[in-house]
């Protein structure tokens, strides 16, 4: 069952990442980035890295992706004729050859490293005694909701104020 989930989330992440590369619609690219980041967080959960999964969700999905969406909202302008039914931003693709060449080069290097890696040392009995038997996610969660709750709430209010301000600025266009 874990293998099916791994392959499913891997396919989701790779498919959404490829959609980011080949779409011209910036809004669709941002939504596919959301799917890619969620897929990577799910892969972290499957590998037992709970803290990395939560950090992935909080920082990248909760912060960076929201910032990208604000940037798209604030820089969008409808066409000159006043037609506001068109709610997407298109971009042109430049340098496809060099982008493809660099991507294939990096893929080749990483593939060569994976093929030549010795993964047998990760299954040694000496390494098993150093791996933790429980997740630190509970300790971090209790600390976040008891000792550091004030900072957590203040950051939430600041992000809410930024969201309301960005929505207000985005609606105040030339009238």
Buried (B, 14 or more C-beta within 10 A) or exposed (E): EEEEEBEEBBEBBEBBBEBBEEBEBBBBBBBBBBBBBBBBBBBBBBEEBBBBBBBBBEEBBEEEBBEBBBEBBEEBEEEEEEEEEEEEBEEEEEEEEEEEEEEEEEEEEEEEEEEEEEEEEEEEEEEEEEEEEEEEBEEBBEEEEEEEEEEEEEEEEEEEEEEEEBEEEBEEEEE
